[in-house]
């Protein structure tokens, strides 16, 4: 019995010794960054920037390869990330609240948001209602008084979800023009006059606002922070400070089942990248605000968005 125990213990030590080097070498090959939207949009820009920051601390020869998987308002890419091997070599950027809504309203999707491993985040997006140059509305007050329908261009996902909530709370006579492949396409449609306005994350319309192609008429911030667009009325100004909670979160996640040791290393990589001073400098120059989010806060924000959308479930089902 004693000899058997000694042999078993020796075998266990040998197995551990053989396994340790492999674990210590992680990562030792190419890593994939799943981007759940097409090229050129906010999620694509942020994911690639964070991927570059992560690459700075990776071993020589290990790269992070971006992979755009657009479709179904982000659902296709989210499903691809969910089904990826839980080995630490695949992470992705997810849209909250866009990817929270499907399960809330009972849509059939090929992922479970509760099971994702939250790694951190890079941006908290504030929204604005922005009118196009050909719009018959030049202010929020005009929209509020409008008897005719106000056409909002939206690509779906978070923009559509939050726009539905916003127009219901503010009692706007809204009509949604959907089907655009990505937020940039919806914004361009508003510039062309296919819609009166769009509700969009400020980071994605900043350049068009600076160029005069879009005019913000209401910003979804309270007055405790400096509005991103100077001179634009806030939701607190119009008596709806609660609408400042309508936000877009760009969070990083890994597939379910990630081993604890790999999870800790991957989380550390992401958190180091989003706190990198070079990323902040890039964000300031590119007008892409950086809001470093820890893995714990990312998980907390997910819970908050789930609660928010559950509150408006009756509206989202329409």
C-alpha positions as CSV (number, residue, x, y, z in Angstrom):
1,X,0.0,0.0,0.0
2,X,2.9,2.4,0.9
3,X,4.8,1.6,-2.2
4,X,1.6,2.2,-4.3
5,X,1.2,5.5,-2.6
6,X,4.8,6.5,-3.3
7,X,4.5,5.5,-7.0
8,X,1.2,7.5,-7.3
9,X,2.7,10.6,-5.7
10,X,5.8,10.4,-7.9
11,X,3.6,10.0,-11.0
12,X,1.5,13.1,-9.9
13,X,4.7,15.1,-9.5
14,X,6.0,14.0,-12.9
15,X,2.7,14.9,-14.5
16,X,2.7,18.4,-12.9
17,X,6.3,19.0,-13.9
18,X,5.4,18.1,-17.5
19,X,2.3,20.4,-17.5
20,X,3.8,23.4,-15.8
21,X,6.1,24.6,-18.7
22,X,3.2,24.6,-21.2
23,X,1.0,26.6,-18.8
24,X,3.8,29.0,-18.1
25,X,4.4,29.6,-21.8
26,X,0.9,31.0,-22.5
27,X,0.4,32.6,-24.9
28,X,2.8,30.9,-27.3
29,X,0.9,31.2,-30.6
30,X,-1.5,33.5,-32.5
31,X,-4.4,35.0,-30.6
32,X,-7.7,36.0,-32.3
33,X,-9.7,39.2,-31.6
34,X,-13.4,38.7,-32.7
35,X,-14.9,42.1,-33.7
36,X,-18.6,41.7,-33.7
37,X,-19.2,44.5,-36.3
38,X,-17.8,45.5,-39.7
39,X,-14.6,47.5,-40.4
40,X,-14.6,51.2,-39.8
41,X,-17.1,51.5,-36.9
42,X,-16.5,52.3,-33.3
43,X,-16.1,48.7,-32.1
44,X,-13.6,47.9,-34.9
45,X,-11.5,51.0,-34.1
46,X,-11.4,50.3,-30.4
47,X,-10.8,46.6,-30.7
48,X,-7.8,47.1,-33.0
49,X,-6.3,49.8,-30.8
50,X,-6.5,47.7,-27.7
51,X,-5.2,44.7,-29.6
52,X,-2.1,46.8,-30.5
53,X,-1.6,47.7,-26.9
54,X,-1.9,44.1,-25.8
55,X,0.7,43.0,-28.4
56,X,3.3,45.2,-26.8
57,X,3.5,42.8,-23.8
58,X,3.2,39.5,-25.7
59,X,6.1,37.2,-26.4
60,X,8.0,37.6,-29.6
61,X,6.2,36.0,-32.5
62,X,2.8,36.1,-30.8
63,X,0.3,38.4,-32.5
64,X,-3.3,39.4,-32.0
65,X,-5.2,39.0,-35.3
66,X,-8.4,41.0,-35.7
67,X,-11.3,39.2,-37.2
68,X,-14.4,41.1,-38.2
69,X,-17.6,39.0,-38.0
70,X,-20.5,41.4,-38.8
71,X,-24.1,40.4,-39.2
72,X,-27.4,40.3,-37.3
73,X,-26.6,43.5,-35.4
74,X,-23.6,41.9,-33.7
75,X,-25.3,38.6,-32.9
76,X,-23.3,36.6,-35.4
77,X,-20.0,37.6,-34.1
78,X,-21.1,37.2,-30.5
79,X,-22.2,33.6,-31.3
80,X,-18.8,32.9,-32.9
81,X,-17.0,34.2,-29.8
82,X,-19.3,32.1,-27.6
83,X,-18.5,28.9,-29.5
84,X,-14.7,29.5,-29.7
85,X,-12.4,27.2,-27.7
86,X,-12.0,28.2,-24.1
87,X,-8.2,28.1,-24.3
88,X,-7.3,31.8,-23.9
89,X,-6.5,32.3,-27.6
90,X,-9.8,33.9,-28.6
91,X,-11.3,37.1,-27.1
92,X,-13.7,39.6,-28.5
93,X,-15.4,42.9,-28.1
94,X,-19.1,42.9,-27.2
95,X,-21.9,45.5,-27.4
96,X,-23.8,46.3,-24.3
97,X,-26.8,46.7,-24.2
98,X,-27.2,45.5,-27.8
99,X,-26.3,41.8,-27.0
100,X,-28.3,41.8,-23.8
101,X,-31.6,42.6,-25.5
102,X,-32.2,39.4,-27.5
103,X,-32.4,37.2,-24.5
104,X,-34.5,39.7,-22.6
105,X,-37.2,39.7,-25.3
106,X,-37.0,36.0,-25.9
107,X,-35.2,35.9,-29.3
108,X,-33.5,32.7,-30.2
109,X,-29.7,33.3,-30.1
110,X,-26.8,30.9,-30.1
111,X,-25.1,32.3,-27.0
112,X,-25.8,32.9,-23.3
113,X,-24.6,36.3,-22.0
114,X,-24.5,35.1,-18.4
115,X,-21.8,32.6,-19.3
116,X,-19.2,34.9,-20.9
117,X,-16.0,35.6,-19.1
118,X,-15.7,39.4,-18.7
119,X,-12.1,40.7,-19.2
120,X,-12.6,44.5,-19.0
121,X,-13.6,47.3,-21.2
122,X,-12.3,50.3,-23.1
123,X,-15.2,52.8,-23.6
124,X,-18.5,54.0,-22.1
125,X,-20.3,55.6,-25.0
126,X,-22.6,58.6,-24.4
127,X,-25.4,59.1,-26.9
128,X,-26.8,62.1,-28.7
129,X,-29.7,62.7,-31.0
130,X,-28.2,64.2,-34.1
131,X,-30.1,65.8,-37.0
132,X,-28.9,65.8,-40.6
133,X,-28.3,68.9,-42.7
134,X,-31.5,68.2,-44.7
135,X,-33.7,67.5,-41.7
136,X,-36.7,69.7,-41.1
137,X,-35.8,69.6,-37.4
138,X,-33.0,71.9,-36.1
139,X,-33.7,71.6,-32.4
140,X,-35.0,69.1,-29.8
141,X,-37.9,71.5,-29.1
142,X,-39.0,71.2,-32.7
143,X,-38.9,67.4,-32.5
144,X,-41.0,67.5,-29.3
145,X,-43.7,69.7,-30.9
146,X,-43.7,67.8,-34.2
147,X,-47.0,66.4,-35.4
148,X,-45.5,64.7,-38.4
149,X,-43.3,61.6,-37.9
150,X,-39.6,62.0,-37.1
151,X,-37.6,59.4,-39.1
152,X,-34.6,58.0,-37.2
153,X,-32.0,56.0,-39.1
154,X,-30.6,53.1,-37.2
155,X,-28.6,49.9,-37.9
156,X,-30.1,48.0,-35.1
157,X,-28.3,46.7,-32.0
158,X,-27.8,49.2,-29.2
159,X,-28.6,52.2,-31.3
160,X,-32.1,50.8,-32.0
161,X,-32.7,49.5,-28.5
162,X,-31.8,52.8,-26.8
163,X,-33.6,54.8,-29.4
164,X,-36.8,52.9,-28.8
165,X,-36.5,53.6,-25.0
166,X,-35.6,57.2,-25.6
167,X,-38.5,58.0,-27.9
168,X,-41.0,56.3,-25.7
169,X,-39.9,58.2,-22.5
170,X,-39.7,61.5,-24.4
171,X,-43.0,60.8,-26.2
172,X,-41.5,61.6,-29.7
173,X,-43.5,60.8,-32.8
174,X,-40.8,58.5,-34.1
175,X,-40.5,56.2,-37.1
176,X,-37.5,54.0,-37.5
177,X,-35.6,53.5,-40.7
178,X,-33.7,50.2,-40.2
179,X,-31.6,47.8,-42.3
180,X,-28.4,49.7,-42.5
181,X,-25.2,47.6,-42.2
182,X,-23.5,49.3,-39.3
183,X,-23.8,52.6,-37.5
184,X,-21.6,54.5,-40.0
185,X,-24.1,53.6,-42.8
186,X,-27.0,54.9,-40.7
187,X,-25.2,58.1,-40.0
188,X,-24.4,58.6,-43.6
189,X,-28.0,58.0,-44.5
190,X,-29.0,60.8,-42.1
191,X,-26.5,63.1,-43.8
192,X,-28.0,62.3,-47.2
193,X,-31.5,63.0,-46.0
194,X,-32.9,59.5,-45.9
195,X,-33.9,60.2,-42.3
196,X,-34.4,63.3,-40.1
197,X,-32.1,62.2,-37.4
198,X,-30.1,59.4,-35.8
199,X,-29.4,58.4,-32.2
200,X,-25.7,57.5,-32.0
201,X,-22.7,57.1,-29.7
202,X,-20.9,60.4,-29.7
203,X,-17.6,58.7,-30.5
204,X,-18.9,57.5,-33.8
205,X,-20.3,60.8,-35.0
206,X,-17.6,63.2,-33.6
207,X,-15.9,63.7,-36.9
208,X,-19.2,64.3,-38.8
209,X,-20.2,66.8,-36.1
210,X,-16.9,68.6,-36.4
211,X,-17.3,68.7,-40.1
212,X,-20.9,70.1,-39.8
213,X,-22.5,67.1,-41.4
214,X,-24.5,66.2,-38.3
215,X,-25.9,68.6,-35.7
216,X,-26.5,67.2,-32.1
217,X,-29.7,68.5,-30.6
218,X,-29.8,66.5,-27.3
219,X,-27.0,64.8,-25.4
220,X,-27.7,61.9,-23.0
221,X,-25.6,63.2,-20.1
222,X,-26.5,64.9,-16.8
223,X,-24.9,68.2,-15.9
224,X,-22.4,66.6,-13.4
225,X,-20.0,66.1,-16.3
226,X,-18.9,68.3,-19.1
227,X,-21.0,67.6,-22.2
228,X,-19.0,66.1,-25.1
229,X,-20.6,68.6,-27.5
230,X,-20.4,72.2,-26.3
231,X,-23.7,74.1,-26.2
232,X,-25.9,71.1,-26.7
233,X,-28.8,70.6,-24.2
234,X,-28.6,67.6,-21.9
235,X,-31.4,65.2,-20.8
236,X,-31.1,66.9,-17.4
237,X,-31.9,70.2,-19.0
238,X,-35.2,68.9,-20.3
239,X,-36.1,67.2,-17.0
240,X,-35.1,63.6,-17.7
241,X,-31.8,63.0,-15.9
242,X,-32.6,59.3,-15.7
243,X,-32.0,59.0,-19.5
244,X,-28.3,59.6,-18.8
245,X,-28.2,55.9,-18.0
246,X,-28.8,55.0,-21.7
247,X,-25.2,54.2,-22.6
248,X,-23.1,52.0,-24.8
249,X,-20.4,49.8,-23.2
250,X,-17.6,48.4,-25.3
251,X,-16.5,45.4,-23.2
252,X,-14.0,42.5,-23.8
253,X,-15.0,38.9,-23.1
254,X,-13.8,35.4,-23.6
255,X,-15.7,32.1,-24.2
256,X,-17.3,30.3,-21.3
257,X,-15.2,27.7,-19.4
258,X,-11.9,29.5,-19.5
259,X,-9.5,27.9,-17.0
260,X,-8.8,30.1,-13.9
261,X,-5.1,30.5,-14.5
262,X,-5.6,31.4,-18.2
263,X,-8.4,33.7,-17.2
264,X,-6.2,35.6,-14.8
265,X,-3.4,36.1,-17.3
266,X,-5.8,37.2,-20.1
267,X,-7.6,39.6,-17.9
268,X,-4.3,41.1,-16.8
269,X,-3.4,41.6,-20.4
270,X,-6.6,43.4,-21.3
271,X,-6.6,45.6,-18.1
272,X,-2.9,46.5,-18.8
273,X,-3.8,47.4,-22.4
274,X,-6.8,49.6,-21.6
275,X,-4.8,51.5,-19.0
276,X,-1.8,52.0,-21.3
277,X,-0.9,55.7,-21.5
278,X,-0.2,55.3,-25.2
279,X,-3.8,54.2,-25.7
280,X,-5.1,57.3,-23.8
281,X,-2.9,59.5,-26.0
282,X,-4.2,57.8,-29.1
283,X,-7.8,58.2,-27.9
284,X,-7.3,62.0,-27.4
285,X,-5.8,62.4,-30.8
286,X,-8.4,60.3,-32.6
287,X,-11.4,61.7,-30.6
288,X,-12.1,58.2,-29.3
289,X,-12.4,58.6,-25.5
290,X,-10.8,55.9,-23.4
291,X,-12.6,54.8,-20.2
292,X,-10.6,51.9,-18.7
293,X,-12.9,49.3,-17.2
294,X,-11.8,46.5,-14.9
295,X,-13.1,42.9,-15.3
296,X,-15.1,43.3,-12.1
297,X,-16.7,46.5,-13.3
298,X,-17.4,45.0,-16.7
299,X,-19.4,42.2,-15.0
300,X,-21.2,44.8,-12.9
301,X,-22.1,46.9,-15.9
302,X,-23.5,43.8,-17.6
303,X,-25.8,43.2,-14.6
304,X,-26.9,46.8,-14.7
305,X,-27.8,46.7,-18.4
306,X,-29.6,43.5,-18.0
307,X,-31.7,45.1,-15.2
308,X,-32.3,48.3,-17.3
309,X,-33.6,46.4,-20.3
310,X,-35.7,44.0,-18.2
311,X,-37.5,47.2,-17.0
312,X,-38.4,48.1,-20.5
313,X,-39.0,44.6,-21.8
314,X,-42.6,45.4,-22.6
315,X,-41.5,48.2,-24.9
316,X,-38.7,46.3,-26.6
317,X,-41.1,43.5,-27.6
318,X,-43.0,45.9,-29.8
